[in-house]
């Protein structure tokens, strides 16, 4: 917690930035899915599979976790005669990705300003 003036409350232990990392978002593959989906309006399943070097089954499981959490929408359809699956980042997904990135930035800043054992 912070005092009214925005400074940390000296009576409360500091919270480490890793405590705010989201287990659903932070997993390497799911973070990759969200990042790629953020870069595009809509991304095709095969593109994600190739970019993240995954099997179709593995990617499907991760997409299911993200869809259940409301972070992506999955749309199935056809391009010509071929079945296609498209993934779109939801507003909640964009917010969760932004929060994860902020937490990682806090962690990086903290580590960059910490002495290494060699400096002590």
N, C-alpha and C positions, 0 to 999 in steps of 0.2 A: 504494500500500500504506500501511498505517498501522502505527505502533509498537504494542507490547503495551498501552499505556495508552489507545489509541484516537486518538491525535493523528496528524496526517499525518506521514509520513516526510520529513524535510527534504531527503533525498538523491534523492527521486523527484520528477519534474515533476508538477504537479497535472493531473488529468484533467478536461477541460472537460465539463460536463453533456451537451453534444450528442453526445459520443462514445458514450453509452449509448442513444441513441434507436434504436428498432427500425425498420428500413426497411419492413418489412411492415406494422407497426402505424401508423407515423407518417404515411404518405401520407394526404392530406386525406380522401378518400372512405372509405378503409378505417377511419380513425380515427372517422369519422362512423358507419359501420356498427356498429363495436364499441360506441360510446357509446350509440346507440339500442338495440341489442340488450341492453346492460347495464340500460337503463331498463325493459325489458319482459321478461317470462318467455319470450316468443316473439314474433317480429315477422314480418309478412307482406311478401313481396317488393314488392308494389305500394305499400305504405306507405313502405318504404325508398326506392323509386324516386321517389316524390313528395316526400318530406322532403328528399332529397339532390339533387333536380332533375337526375336522370340518365336516360339512355336505358336500356331493358331490357338491351341488349347490354353497355353499359358497366358496369352494376351486376353483371351475370352474371360478367364478367371479374374484378371485384374480389372477389366472393364466392368464386370459384374459388381465388384466391390465398389468401384467409383459410381456406377449407376445407382446402386442401392443407397449410397450416401448422398445422392442427389447432385453429384459434382459434374456428371456428364449425361448427355442424352444420346441414346443409340437409335438410329433410324435404319431400317432394313428396306431395301428396294432393289430395283434392277437398273442396270446400264446396258441397254440392248437386251440380250437374252441372259446375261450373266448377273447372278445375284451379287449384291453389294451391301456392305454395312458401312455407315458413316457415323462418325462420332463428333459431337458438338459440346463444347464447354458451356455449362450453365452459369448463370450469374453467381450462384453459390460456389461453383467450381473456381471461377475467376477470383472470388473473394478469398477462398481457402488457399489458392496458389499464392496470391499477393501476401497473405498473412505468413505463409511458410517462408517466402522469400525474405520478408522483414525479420523473422526470427533468425534465419540463417545469416543475414547481414549483422544482426546484433551479436551473434556468436563469433563471426569473423572479426568484428571490431574488438570484441573482448579479447580474443586470442592475439590479435595484432598488438594490443597495448599491454600484454602480459609479458613479463620477463621470462626468458627461457632458462632452464637449469644452468646453461653455460654462462648466462649473464649474472647469476647470483654469486 
